[in-house]
Amino acid sequence: MGRSRLLSRLGLAACLLLLLGGSESLGSQEKQQGPWEEDRRAVTEAAPWARARYEAVKKHLGAVGALSKQYWQYLACKVSQEGCEEEGKRKAGPSPGWSLPLVGQDYLEIFSAWYCSFGKCCKTGDCRIVNNITGLEMDLNGQLHGQHLAKEVVIQAVRRFLQSPQPEKALVLSFHGWSGTGKNFVARMVASHLYRDGLKSECVRVFIALFHFPHHKYVDSYKVQLEKQISETVQLCKQSLFIFDEAEKLHFGLLDTIKPFMAQDGKKGQVDYRRSIFLFLSNIGGNTINEVALDFWRAGRAREEISLELLEQRLRLELLQPAENSYARSHLLEENLIDFFVPFLPLEYHHVKLCARDAFLARGLPYTEAALDEVARTMVFVPKEEKLFSAQGCKSVSQRINYFLP
């Protein structure tokens, strides 16, 4: 009742405002007179043309009423998704000889945007969530360099998960690779294309192991806090994103706390966690991935020939090692809670140049091939003999271009 009353009052105000702002386009450019003035003139002057003039004014007022109704139908369709069938018929029908004033359309767009900011009228049902998979794919293809496997796995996994009307469990992706290869970059891209406010969205939580959970002696307190934060976030936003950076440094007890939220039942009381997404970012497996990439290079094979199956097998073996490894001790792998292991390959010289180019473009600065080479040459490359892979990936490239600015 409250919502309909609010809409009706706002609709009336909007229509009046629109009519005042756009009435010029309805008819003659001359100033129109009210019907009571026409009646008075008809009585006092009794001119033969008075009746015709009176009828013209009546017709004009009828057009105003019709337009007001169309404004309301447009507003209801735009804001509350009501009356859209009539609005569609109007657009498909013959033109009445005039169009909605541009000023009026602008007012409606402003009002609609304001109303939708409260999360009432978006395709997802929540305006905080945008789920722009097309944009995610375009940006990963254009800005993530040397990572054919990561692009394919992330795009396909996220797309299929979001398309599922009722997922069986939360989506869990584990990113592995050396520092600077793009793990954090992809996590930020996922957040920015699934949520209107990106990492700042109240639907997104980022945890950094050594920052948020630095002391193992407080692990019991951390577990209570972490469980509470995850529960509150999902209650606030059904499609939530949780990012755990430096995941290999998380105490295994914390991973055990997270496990129930990622399991297939994924439901506690009235809260359903199966619409959540968990991203784990880890350096574990980086050396294994690099060894495979180096073997392919030495064999004269393109890095694009490296398959996900090959790397996934080797990553699983390393992650199951009983050393001080939170993945192994928490039994995440044994319980098949991780849906995809996403390998990030080491970056070569030409990939670093592409990162430098992106850094120049992001700041609107001109660049030359010589400048890109200079930036790339400041990086350290390994192994010592081949000098093939950047030891830092693309990390610090955006800062290094400062040294080559005029």
Beta strands, then each sheet from edge to edge (+ up, - down):
strand 1: 171-176
strand 2: 204-208
strand 3: 241-245
strand 4: 267-268
strand 5: 271-272
strand 6: 277-282
strand 7: 340-343
strand 8: 381-382
strand 9: 389-390
sheet 1: 2+ 3+ 6+ 1+ 7+
sheet 2: 4+ 5-
sheet 3: 8+ 9-
end
